Amino acid sequence: SINHGPLVDFVEKDLKSVLAAIDVFQAGTHSADSRLTEIQVRALLARAEGILHFLMSIGGADGH
């Protein structure tokens, strides 16, 4: 029911943003000399969890 209009554009752009954040996370945690702080890692994880929750809610997977 939301697969039209401005929301589709928003979801696409938001997802690209999160994928870029995940790239930063992976680059920062998969090297021996990670420069990400614990706070930064937690922030990136929170962002990834947020998009997953959002996608499940618009996809109907949250029971609504």
Chimera marker file (.cmm) of the C-alpha trace (Angstrom):
<marker_set name="trace">
<marker id="1" x="0.000" y="0.000" z="0.000" r="1" g="1" b="0" radius="0.5"/>
<marker id="2" x="2.987" y="2.336" z="0.182" r="1" g="1" b="0" radius="0.5"/>
<marker id="3" x="4.632" y="1.333" z="-3.072" r="1" g="1" b="0" radius="0.5"/>
<marker id="4" x="4.076" y="4.664" z="-4.784" r="1" g="1" b="0" radius="0.5"/>
<marker id="5" x="4.940" y="8.310" z="-4.668" r="1" g="1" b="0" radius="0.5"/>
<marker id="6" x="7.463" y="10.134" z="-2.525" r="1" g="1" b="0" radius="0.5"/>
<marker id="7" x="7.731" y="7.405" z="0.108" r="1" g="1" b="0" radius="0.5"/>
<marker id="8" x="9.308" y="5.026" z="-2.406" r="1" g="1" b="0" radius="0.5"/>
<marker id="9" x="11.971" y="7.626" z="-3.223" r="1" g="1" b="0" radius="0.5"/>
<marker id="10" x="12.599" y="8.192" z="0.482" r="1" g="1" b="0" radius="0.5"/>
<marker id="11" x="12.947" y="4.472" z="1.223" r="1" g="1" b="0" radius="0.5"/>
<marker id="12" x="15.411" y="4.008" z="-1.644" r="1" g="1" b="0" radius="0.5"/>
<marker id="13" x="17.562" y="6.955" z="-0.512" r="1" g="1" b="0" radius="0.5"/>
<marker id="14" x="17.370" y="5.935" z="3.137" r="1" g="1" b="0" radius="0.5"/>
<marker id="15" x="18.409" y="2.382" z="2.327" r="1" g="1" b="0" radius="0.5"/>
<marker id="16" x="21.382" y="3.623" z="0.283" r="1" g="1" b="0" radius="0.5"/>
<marker id="17" x="22.416" y="5.741" z="3.253" r="1" g="1" b="0" radius="0.5"/>
<marker id="18" x="22.257" y="2.783" z="5.606" r="1" g="1" b="0" radius="0.5"/>
<marker id="19" x="24.211" y="0.597" z="3.197" r="1" g="1" b="0" radius="0.5"/>
<marker id="20" x="26.921" y="3.277" z="3.134" r="1" g="1" b="0" radius="0.5"/>
<marker id="21" x="26.931" y="3.265" z="6.947" r="1" g="1" b="0" radius="0.5"/>
<marker id="22" x="27.282" y="-0.526" z="6.963" r="1" g="1" b="0" radius="0.5"/>
<marker id="23" x="30.266" y="-0.199" z="4.589" r="1" g="1" b="0" radius="0.5"/>
<marker id="24" x="31.878" y="2.184" z="7.095" r="1" g="1" b="0" radius="0.5"/>
<marker id="25" x="31.141" y="-0.250" z="9.902" r="1" g="1" b="0" radius="0.5"/>
<marker id="26" x="32.620" y="-3.197" z="8.041" r="1" g="1" b="0" radius="0.5"/>
<marker id="27" x="35.713" y="-1.257" z="7.033" r="1" g="1" b="0" radius="0.5"/>
<marker id="28" x="36.176" y="-0.105" z="10.602" r="1" g="1" b="0" radius="0.5"/>
<marker id="29" x="35.696" y="-3.452" z="12.290" r="1" g="1" b="0" radius="0.5"/>
<marker id="30" x="37.374" y="-5.815" z="9.841" r="1" g="1" b="0" radius="0.5"/>
<marker id="31" x="40.823" y="-4.338" z="10.156" r="1" g="1" b="0" radius="0.5"/>
<marker id="32" x="43.417" y="-4.732" z="12.883" r="1" g="1" b="0" radius="0.5"/>
<marker id="33" x="43.790" y="-0.973" z="13.230" r="1" g="1" b="0" radius="0.5"/>
<marker id="34" x="40.134" y="-0.008" z="13.538" r="1" g="1" b="0" radius="0.5"/>
<marker id="35" x="39.698" y="3.675" z="14.225" r="1" g="1" b="0" radius="0.5"/>
<marker id="36" x="36.025" y="3.461" z="15.119" r="1" g="1" b="0" radius="0.5"/>
<marker id="37" x="35.265" y="4.165" z="18.731" r="1" g="1" b="0" radius="0.5"/>
<marker id="38" x="32.852" y="2.019" z="20.688" r="1" g="1" b="0" radius="0.5"/>
<marker id="39" x="30.322" y="4.860" z="20.560" r="1" g="1" b="0" radius="0.5"/>
<marker id="40" x="30.635" y="5.066" z="16.773" r="1" g="1" b="0" radius="0.5"/>
<marker id="41" x="30.156" y="1.312" z="16.413" r="1" g="1" b="0" radius="0.5"/>
<marker id="42" x="27.064" y="1.443" z="18.615" r="1" g="1" b="0" radius="0.5"/>
<marker id="43" x="25.679" y="4.357" z="16.586" r="1" g="1" b="0" radius="0.5"/>
<marker id="44" x="26.163" y="2.460" z="13.321" r="1" g="1" b="0" radius="0.5"/>
<marker id="45" x="24.521" y="-0.634" z="14.780" r="1" g="1" b="0" radius="0.5"/>
<marker id="46" x="21.573" y="1.425" z="16.003" r="1" g="1" b="0" radius="0.5"/>
<marker id="47" x="21.163" y="2.891" z="12.516" r="1" g="1" b="0" radius="0.5"/>
<marker id="48" x="21.190" y="-0.558" z="10.922" r="1" g="1" b="0" radius="0.5"/>
<marker id="49" x="18.655" y="-1.837" z="13.455" r="1" g="1" b="0" radius="0.5"/>
<marker id="50" x="16.483" y="1.203" z="12.782" r="1" g="1" b="0" radius="0.5"/>
<marker id="51" x="16.292" y="0.608" z="9.036" r="1" g="1" b="0" radius="0.5"/>
<marker id="52" x="15.506" y="-3.065" z="9.589" r="1" g="1" b="0" radius="0.5"/>
<marker id="53" x="12.643" y="-2.177" z="11.905" r="1" g="1" b="0" radius="0.5"/>
<marker id="54" x="11.401" y="0.440" z="9.436" r="1" g="1" b="0" radius="0.5"/>
<marker id="55" x="11.524" y="-1.958" z="6.485" r="1" g="1" b="0" radius="0.5"/>
<marker id="56" x="9.685" y="-4.631" z="8.457" r="1" g="1" b="0" radius="0.5"/>
<marker id="57" x="6.991" y="-2.141" z="9.463" r="1" g="1" b="0" radius="0.5"/>
<marker id="58" x="6.368" y="-0.926" z="5.916" r="1" g="1" b="0" radius="0.5"/>
<marker id="59" x="6.518" y="-4.495" z="4.652" r="1" g="1" b="0" radius="0.5"/>
<marker id="60" x="3.948" y="-5.679" z="7.145" r="1" g="1" b="0" radius="0.5"/>
<marker id="61" x="6.300" y="-7.997" z="9.022" r="1" g="1" b="0" radius="0.5"/>
<marker id="62" x="5.652" y="-6.322" z="12.366" r="1" g="1" b="0" radius="0.5"/>
<marker id="63" x="2.121" y="-7.655" z="12.630" r="1" g="1" b="0" radius="0.5"/>
<marker id="64" x="0.322" y="-4.437" z="11.639" r="1" g="1" b="0" radius="0.5"/>
<link id1="1" id2="2" r="1" g="1" b="0" radius="0.2"/>
<link id1="2" id2="3" r="1" g="1" b="0" radius="0.2"/>
<link id1="3" id2="4" r="1" g="1" b="0" radius="0.2"/>
<link id1="4" id2="5" r="1" g="1" b="0" radius="0.2"/>
<link id1="5" id2="6" r="1" g="1" b="0" radius="0.2"/>
<link id1="6" id2="7" r="1" g="1" b="0" radius="0.2"/>
<link id1="7" id2="8" r="1" g="1" b="0" radius="0.2"/>
<link id1="8" id2="9" r="1" g="1" b="0" radius="0.2"/>
<link id1="9" id2="10" r="1" g="1" b="0" radius="0.2"/>
<link id1="10" id2="11" r="1" g="1" b="0" radius="0.2"/>
<link id1="11" id2="12" r="1" g="1" b="0" radius="0.2"/>
<link id1="12" id2="13" r="1" g="1" b="0" radius="0.2"/>
<link id1="13" id2="14" r="1" g="1" b="0" radius="0.2"/>
<link id1="14" id2="15" r="1" g="1" b="0" radius="0.2"/>
<link id1="15" id2="16" r="1" g="1" b="0" radius="0.2"/>
<link id1="16" id2="17" r="1" g="1" b="0" radius="0.2"/>
<link id1="17" id2="18" r="1" g="1" b="0" radius="0.2"/>
<link id1="18" id2="19" r="1" g="1" b="0" radius="0.2"/>
<link id1="19" id2="20" r="1" g="1" b="0" radius="0.2"/>
<link id1="20" id2="21" r="1" g="1" b="0" radius="0.2"/>
<link id1="21" id2="22" r="1" g="1" b="0" radius="0.2"/>
<link id1="22" id2="23" r="1" g="1" b="0" radius="0.2"/>
<link id1="23" id2="24" r="1" g="1" b="0" radius="0.2"/>
<link id1="24" id2="25" r="1" g="1" b="0" radius="0.2"/>
<link id1="25" id2="26" r="1" g="1" b="0" radius="0.2"/>
<link id1="26" id2="27" r="1" g="1" b="0" radius="0.2"/>
<link id1="27" id2="28" r="1" g="1" b="0" radius="0.2"/>
<link id1="28" id2="29" r="1" g="1" b="0" radius="0.2"/>
<link id1="29" id2="30" r="1" g="1" b="0" radius="0.2"/>
<link id1="30" id2="31" r="1" g="1" b="0" radius="0.2"/>
<link id1="31" id2="32" r="1" g="1" b="0" radius="0.2"/>
<link id1="32" id2="33" r="1" g="1" b="0" radius="0.2"/>
<link id1="33" id2="34" r="1" g="1" b="0" radius="0.2"/>
<link id1="34" id2="35" r="1" g="1" b="0" radius="0.2"/>
<link id1="35" id2="36" r="1" g="1" b="0" radius="0.2"/>
<link id1="36" id2="37" r="1" g="1" b="0" radius="0.2"/>
<link id1="37" id2="38" r="1" g="1" b="0" radius="0.2"/>
<link id1="38" id2="39" r="1" g="1" b="0" radius="0.2"/>
<link id1="39" id2="40" r="1" g="1" b="0" radius="0.2"/>
<link id1="40" id2="41" r="1" g="1" b="0" radius="0.2"/>
<link id1="41" id2="42" r="1" g="1" b="0" radius="0.2"/>
<link id1="42" id2="43" r="1" g="1" b="0" radius="0.2"/>
<link id1="43" id2="44" r="1" g="1" b="0" radius="0.2"/>
<link id1="44" id2="45" r="1" g="1" b="0" radius="0.2"/>
<link id1="45" id2="46" r="1" g="1" b="0" radius="0.2"/>
<link id1="46" id2="47" r="1" g="1" b="0" radius="0.2"/>
<link id1="47" id2="48" r="1" g="1" b="0" radius="0.2"/>
<link id1="48" id2="49" r="1" g="1" b="0" radius="0.2"/>
<link id1="49" id2="50" r="1" g="1" b="0" radius="0.2"/>
<link id1="50" id2="51" r="1" g="1" b="0" radius="0.2"/>
<link id1="51" id2="52" r="1" g="1" b="0" radius="0.2"/>
<link id1="52" id2="53" r="1" g="1" b="0" radius="0.2"/>
<link id1="53" id2="54" r="1" g="1" b="0" radius="0.2"/>
<link id1="54" id2="55" r="1" g="1" b="0" radius="0.2"/>
<link id1="55" id2="56" r="1" g="1" b="0" radius="0.2"/>
<link id1="56" id2="57" r="1" g="1" b="0" radius="0.2"/>
<link id1="57" id2="58" r="1" g="1" b="0" radius="0.2"/>
<link id1="58" id2="59" r="1" g="1" b="0" radius="0.2"/>
<link id1="59" id2="60" r="1" g="1" b="0" radius="0.2"/>
<link id1="60" id2="61" r="1" g="1" b="0" radius="0.2"/>
<link id1="61" id2="62" r="1" g="1" b="0" radius="0.2"/>
<link id1="62" id2="63" r="1" g="1" b="0" radius="0.2"/>
<link id1="63" id2="64" r="1" g="1" b="0" radius="0.2"/>
</marker_set>
